Amino acid sequence: MTHESLQEIPIEEWDKTFRTNIYAMFYLCRAAESHLKPGSTVINTTSVNAYEPKPKLVPYAATKGAIQNFTASLAQLWAEKGIRVNCVAPGPVWTPLIPSTMPTEEVKNFGQTTPLGRTAQPVELAPAYVLLASDESSFMTGSTIQVTGGTPTI
């Protein structure tokens, strides 16, 4: 949800966003850890908002930054076990969440500010996940593939 100020962000929304985006990832990785063998791969999803947070998306952007850091930390922690941990950072992607969380005027222009001038379709992210899941990325851990339509990130 977009908000103009911190005062507009309900505490319940803040908590739900962190429970959904961070807590769930932590608990899933924690439960999976004893089952993962050398050569296993974990792929998380962060966002361009981890690098360039939108001021009206404070809860969402904060969790995406946390995912980026969680991934980097976990990659180092599990490297000695031979488990790789990476993530994908999409830019604007057309999903059902977009029209349900943004004002109509913003939906009309969503993604048009990327250098490619458009929003990605979900299928355009798939190759990044396939690469990270494959042996072709055997020397990648703690990495982030940015699928941003050309929007530079730091």
ZALUM-458686 format. One record per residue: residue number from 1; residue in three letters; x, y negated, z negated of N, C-alpha, C in turn. Coordinates in pm, whole numbers, plus 32768, in hexadecimal, padded with zeros to 4 digits. Atoms other than C-alpha are relative to their C-alpha. Layout:
N
NODE   resi   resn     nx     ny     nz    cax    cay    caz     cx     cy     cz
NODE    NUM    ALA      X      Y      Z      X      Y      Z      X      Y      Z
...
This chain:
154
NODE   resi   resn     nx     ny     nz    cax    cay    caz     cx     cy     cz
NODE      1    MET   8054   8076   8000   8000   8000   8000   8059   7F84   8000
NODE      2    THR   7FB6   807E   7FFF   8074   7E9F   8043   7FCB   7FA5   7F91
NODE      3    HIS   8023   805B   806E   8078   7D9D   7F2C   8050   7F80   800F
NODE      4    GLU   7FC0   8083   7FF7   80C9   7C2C   7F20   8054   7FDF   7F85
NODE      5    SER   7FB3   801B   807A   8151   7C33   7DBA   8007   807E   7FAB
NODE      6    LEU   7FF7   7F8E   805C   81BC   7D24   7CA9   7F81   800D   7FAD
NODE      7    GLN   807A   7FFF   8050   8083   7CC2   7BEA   7F8F   804B   8046
NODE      8    GLU   8067   7FBA   7FB3   7FAE   7D5B   7D00   8014   8098   8000
NODE      9    ILE   7FE2   7F71   7FFA   8056   7EB0   7CE1   7FC9   8043   7F82
NODE     10    PRO   8033   7FBA   8075   7F86   7F8B   7BFC   806A   8062   7FCA
NODE     11    ILE   7FA0   7FA5   803F   805C   8050   7B05   7FE7   808E   8031
NODE     12    GLU   8023   7F79   7FD1   7FA1   8189   7B78   803B   8019   808B
NODE     13    GLU   7FC7   7FF1   7F79   8014   814B   7CE0   8098   8010   7FF7
NODE     14    TRP   7F6F   7FF4   8013   817E   8117   7C70   8024   808E   7FD5
NODE     15    ASP   7FE7   7F79   8033   8175   825C   7BAB   7FE4   806B   8069
NODE     16    LYS   8024   7F9C   7F9B   80C7   831F   7CC0   8067   8003   8071
NODE     17    THR   7F9D   8006   7F94   81C1   82A7   7DC6   8081   8046   7FD6
NODE     18    PHE   7F87   7FBE   8030   82E9   8315   7CF2   7FE9   8096   7FE9
NODE     19    ARG   801D   7F72   8014   8241   845F   7C91   7FFD   8049   8086
NODE     20    THR   800C   7FC1   7F7D   81F8   84A9   7DFE   8086   8007   8048
NODE     21    ASN   7F88   8009   7FAD   833D   8439   7E9E   8082   802C   7FBC
NODE     22    ILE   7F83   7FDF   8046   8448   8472   7D93   7FF0   8078   7FA5
NODE     23    TYR   8011   7F92   805E   83C6   8555   7C82   7FEB   8084   8049
NODE     24    ALA   801B   7F84   7FB6   8341   8655   7D7A   8080   8036   803F
NODE     25    MET   7F83   7FD6   7FC2   8490   865D   7E31   805F   803B   7F98
NODE     26    PHE   7FAA   7FCF   806C   854F   8686   7CEA   7FD3   808B   7FD2
NODE     27    TYR   8032   7F80   8034   846F   879F   7C6B   800D   8070   8067
NODE     28    LEU   7FF2   7F9C   7F97   8474   8854   7DB9   8091   802D   800E
NODE     29    CYS   7F71   7FDD   7FF5   85F0   8845   7DD5   802F   804B   7F84
NODE     30    ARG   7FDB   7FBC   807E   8614   88AC   7C69   7FD0   8090   8002
NODE     31    ALA   8037   7F78   7FFB   8533   89D9   7C9D   8045   8055   806A
NODE     32    ALA   7FC0   7FB7   7F92   85E2   8A38   7DE2   8092   8020   7FE7
NODE     33    GLU   7F6E   7FF6   8011   8748   8A15   7D62   8031   808F   7FEB
NODE     34    SER   7FCF   7F78   801C   876C   8B77   7CDB   7FE7   8061   8073
NODE     35    HIS   8020   7FAA   7F8E   86E1   8C07   7E1F   8053   7FDF   807D
NODE     36    LEU   7FB4   802B   7F8B   87BF   8B47   7F11   8088   8044   8002
NODE     37    LYS   7F80   7FB9   7FEB   88EB   8C02   7F9B   805F   7FA7   8050
NODE     38    PRO   7FA4   804A   7FAA   8A26   8B7E   8042   7FCC   8001   8091
NODE     39    GLY   8035   800E   7F79   89C2   8AFE   8198   7F72   7FC8   8002
NODE     40    SER   8086   803A   8007   8870   8A84   811F   8007   7F6A   801C
NODE     41    THR   8008   808E   7FDF   87FF   892B   8187   7F80   7FC5   7FC5
NODE     42    VAL   8072   804E   8031   871B   882F   80DF   7FFD   7F80   8051
NODE     43    ILE   800F   807B   7FB1   8692   8711   81B1   7F91   7FAD   7FBF
NODE     44    ASN   8060   805C   803C   85E7   85EB   8109   7FDB   7F94   8065
NODE     45    THR   802A   806E   7FAB   852C   84CC   81A8   8003   7F7F   7FB0
NODE     46    THR   7FFA   8084   803C   8589   836B   8147   7FB8   7FA1   8060
NODE     47    SER   8040   8061   7FA7   8534   8236   8218   8060   7F8F   801C
NODE     48    VAL   7FB6   807A   7FE4   85C5   8105   82BB   7FEE   7F9F   7F8B
NODE     49    ASN   801A   8055   8075   852C   805F   8186   8066   8017   7F90
NODE     50    ALA   7F95   7FEC   8062   8649   80F5   80B8   8070   7F9B   8018
NODE     51    TYR   7F96   805C   7FDA   8730   8004   8171   7FCF   7F70   800D
NODE     52    GLU   803C   8084   7FEC   864C   7EE3   81C8   7F73   8002   7FC7
NODE     53    PRO   8083   7FF5   803E   8530   7EE7   80CC   7FA4   7F8E   8025
NODE     54    LYS   8066   8064   7FE2   83F2   7E34   812B   7FCC   7FC9   7F7B
NODE     55    PRO   8028   803B   8080   8390   7D3F   8017   7F72   8024   7FD5
NODE     56    LYS   808A   7FDD   8023   8221   7DA4   8025   7FEF   8095   7FE0
NODE     57    LEU   8005   7F6F   8018   8278   7F17   7FF8   805D   8029   7F8E
NODE     58    VAL   7FA1   7FEA   806E   8331   7F0D   7EAB   8000   8090   7FCD
NODE     59    PRO   7FFA   7F76   8033   82C5   8063   7E21   8038   8062   8067
NODE     60    TYR   7FD5   7FA6   7F95   82F7   8118   7F6D   8096   7FEF   801B
NODE     61    ALA   7F73   8019   7FE0   8445   8071   7FBB   805B   802C   7F8F
NODE     62    ALA   7FAE   7FD5   8073   84C8   80B3   7E5C   8012   8098   7FFF
NODE     63    THR   7FF3   7F6D   7FFE   847D   8227   7E7C   8057   802E   8074
NODE     64    LYS   7FAE   7FD8   7F8F   8521   8239   7FD1   8094   7FE7   7FE6
NODE     65    GLY   7F76   8016   802C   865E   819E   7F43   802C   806C   7F9E
NODE     66    ALA   7FE1   7F96   8060   864F   829C   7E29   8017   8085   8048
NODE     67    ILE   7FEC   7F85   7FB3   862C   83B8   7F26   808A   8000   8041
NODE     68    GLN   7F7C   800C   7FC0   8761   833C   7FDD   806D   8021   7F9B
NODE     69    ASN   7F9A   7FE8   8068   882B   833D   7E99   7FF7   808D   7FC8
NODE     70    PHE   8012   7F77   802F   8799   8487   7E20   8043   8061   8062
NODE     71    THR   7FC6   7FAB   7F99   8801   8526   7F6A   8099   7FFB   7FFB
NODE     72    ALA   7F6E   800D   8004   8964   849D   7F57   803A   8043   7F83
NODE     73    SER   7FD2   7FC0   807C   898A   8510   7DED   7FF6   8097   8008
NODE     74    LEU   8016   7F6F   7FF8   88F9   8668   7E2C   8060   8040   8064
NODE     75    ALA   7FA1   7FCC   7F9D   89D6   8697   7F5F   8088   8019   7FC0
NODE     76    GLN   7F80   7FF0   8045   8B0A   8665   7E86   7FF8   806E   7F97
NODE     77    LEU   8011   7F9D   8069   8A82   873B   7D6B   7FFF   808F   8038
NODE     78    TRP   8011   7F7A   7FC8   8A2D   8862   7E4C   8068   8025   8069
NODE     79    ALA   7F9C   7FE2   7F99   8B52   884B   7F41   8055   8079   7FDB
NODE     80    GLU   7FAC   7F8F   8029   8C24   893E   7E75   7FB6   8085   8008
NODE     81    LYS   8050   7F87   7FF0   8B06   8A38   7E91   7FE8   8021   8094
NODE     82    GLY   8014   7FEB   7F71   8B09   8A16   800E   7F74   7FDB   802F
NODE     83    ILE   8087   802D   7FDC   89B1   8974   8012   800A   7F71   8031
NODE     84    ARG   7FFC   8086   7FC5   898C   8847   80F5   7F7C   7FB7   7FE4
NODE     85    VAL   8075   8053   801B   889E   872A   80A0   800C   7F80   8051
NODE     86    ASN   8000   8075   7FA8   884B   861D   819F   7F74   7FC4   8003
NODE     87    CYS   8086   8038   7FEF   872E   853A   81F8   7FF2   7FB7   8084
NODE     88    VAL   8025   804A   7F88   867E   848E   8316   7FBE   7F7E   7FD0
NODE     89    ALA   8038   8083   8021   862A   831B   8304   7FB5   7FCA   8079
NODE     90    PRO   804D   8035   7F90   8511   82CB   83F4   7FE8   7F6A   7FF2
NODE     91    GLY   8032   8089   7FFB   84B8   816D   845D   7F68   800C   8009
NODE     92    PRO   8092   7FF9   7FF7   834C   8124   84B3   7FD3   8078   8052
NODE     93    VAL   8036   7F87   7FC0   8293   8265   8508   7F68   7FFC   7FF5
NODE     94    TRP   8092   8003   7FFF   8127   827C   856B   7FCA   807C   7FB9
NODE     95    THR   8040   7F95   804D   8079   834E   8461   7F78   7FCE   7FD2
NODE     96    PRO   8083   802C   8033   7F18   834A   83D0   800B   7FA1   7F89
NODE     97    LEU   7FED   8059   8072   7FA8   8294   82A3   8003   7F6C   8029
NODE     98    ILE   7FF0   808B   7FD4   7FE9   815A   8370   7F7C   7FB3   7FFE
NODE     99    PRO   807C   804F   8002   7E83   80E8   83B3   7FB9   8003   7F78
NODE    100    SER   8045   7FF8   8082   7E15   8155   8257   8044   7FAF   7F93
NODE    101    THR   7FB8   8049   8068   7F1A   8085   819E   8027   7F71   8027
NODE    102    MET   7FD8   8085   7FD3   7F46   7F48   826C   7F86   7FB3   8031
NODE    103    PRO   8069   8052   7FC3   7E6D   7E23   82D1   7FFC   8017   8097
NODE    104    THR   8015   7FE5   7F71   7DDF   7E49   8431   8062   7FB4   8059
NODE    105    GLU   7FA6   8050   7FAD   7EB5   7D2F   84BE   808E   8039   7FFF
NODE    106    GLU   7F7A   7FC4   8009   7FF5   7DD5   8441   8005   8085   804B
NODE    107    VAL   8005   7F80   7FB8   7F8A   7F25   84D2   8011   7FE7   8096
NODE    108    LYS   7FF6   801F   7F70   7F66   7E84   862B   8090   7FE8   802B
NODE    109    ASN   7F75   8023   7FDE   80D1   7E0E   8621   8066   8060   7FC6
NODE    110    PHE   7FA6   7FA4   8045   8164   7F33   8563   8068   803A   805F
NODE    111    GLY   7F93   7FC7   7FB3   82B9   7F95   85EE   8030   7FAE   8075
NODE    112    GLN   7FDA   804E   7F8B   82C9   7E8B   86FB   807E   7FAE   7FEC
NODE    113    THR   7F86   804C   8018   83F0   7DE0   8654   807F   8053   800F
NODE    114    THR   7F88   7FAF   7FE9   84D9   7F06   8693   803C   7FD9   8086
NODE    115    PRO   7FC5   801D   7F7D   85D2   7ED4   87AF   7FBB   804B   8072
NODE    116    LEU   8049   7FB8   7F97   8511   7FE0   886F   7F72   7FC9   8012
NODE    117    GLY   807F   8044   7FF1   83D9   7F0F   8835   7F84   8055   7FE9
NODE    118    ARG   8074   7FA9   8016   82F9   8029   87BF   8012   8053   7F82
NODE    119    THR   8001   7FA4   8072   829F   811B   86AC   8023   808B   8034
NODE    120    ALA   7FE1   7F75   7FDC   8326   827F   86B2   7F86   8059   7FED
NODE    121    GLN   8061   7F95   8016   8247   83AC   86D4   8045   8068   7FA7
NODE    122    PRO   7FC1   7F9E   805B   8282   84BA   85CB   805A   8065   8047
NODE    123    VAL   7FB1   7F9D   7FB7   8305   85AD   86D1   808D   7FCD   8021
NODE    124    GLU   7F7D   8038   7FDF   8426   84BF   8718   8064   800C   7F8D
NODE    125    LEU   7FA7   7FEA   8072   84B4   8504   85BD   8031   808F   7FF8
NODE    126    ALA   7FE4   7F71   800C   84B9   867E   85E5   8091   8024   8022
NODE    127    PRO   7F76   7FD8   7FE1   8610   8695   8691   8064   7FE3   7F90
NODE    128    ALA   7FA6   801F   806E   86B8   85EE   8566   7FF8   806D   7F94
NODE    129    TYR   8011   7F96   8064   8626   86F1   8478   8039   8085   8032
NODE    130    VAL   7FCB   7F83   7FC7   867E   8810   8563   8098   8000   7FFA
NODE    131    LEU   7F6E   8009   8008   87E7   8797   8577   802F   801B   7F71
NODE    132    LEU   7FD3   7FF0   808A   8807   877F   83FD   7FE8   808D   7FCA
NODE    133    ALA   801C   7F77   802B   8772   88DB   83D1   8059   8065   8045
NODE    134    SER   7FB2   7FA2   7FAF   885B   8976   84D3   8092   8006   7FD6
NODE    135    ASP   7F70   7FF3   8017   89C1   89EE   84C5   8050   7F95   8049
NODE    136    GLU   7FBB   806C   7FB8   8A16   88D2   85B4   8025   7F8D   7FA3
NODE    137    SER   7FE3   806A   8060   8A19   87F0   8482   804B   8036   7F86
NODE    138    SER   7FBE   7FBB   8070   8AF3   88D4   83AD   8062   7FA9   7FB2
NODE    139    PHE   7FA4   8058   8048   8BDE   87B6   834F   7FB9   7F81   7FD0
NODE    140    MET   804F   8073   802D   8AC4   86C8   82F1   7FBF   8021   7F7A
NODE    141    THR   8048   7FFB   807E   8A59   869E   8189   8007   7F75   7FC3
NODE    142    GLY   8008   8088   8032   89EC   8561   80DC   7FEC   7F9C   806F
NODE    143    SER   8011   8056   7F8A   89A4   84D8   8237   7F6E   7FD9   8012
NODE    144    THR   8086   802D   7FDD   887A   8416   82B1   7FFD   7FE4   8095
NODE    145    ILE   8017   801F   7F73   8801   8419   8417   7F93   7F97   8004
NODE    146    GLN   805E   806F   7FF8   8755   82D2   8460   7FBA   8003   8087
NODE    147    VAL   8053   7FFE   7F87   8639   82E6   855C   7FA8   7F84   7FF8
NODE    148    THR   803B   8081   801D   85DF   8178   8560   7FD4   7FAF   8079
NODE    149    GLY   8024   804E   7F8A   8597   8111   86C6   8066   7F94   801F
NODE    150    GLY   7F96   8060   7FE7   86DF   8055   86C7   8013   7F99   7F94
NODE    151    THR   7FF0   805F   806E   86AD   7F8F   8588   807E   8023   7FB2
NODE    152    PRO   7F85   7FE1   8047   8807   7F76   84ED   7FE9   8004   7F69
NODE    153    THR   8004   7FF8   8092   8835   7FDC   8382   808C   7FFD   7FCC
NODE    154    ILE   7F7B   800A   803C   8956   7FAA   8297   801E   8082   7FB8
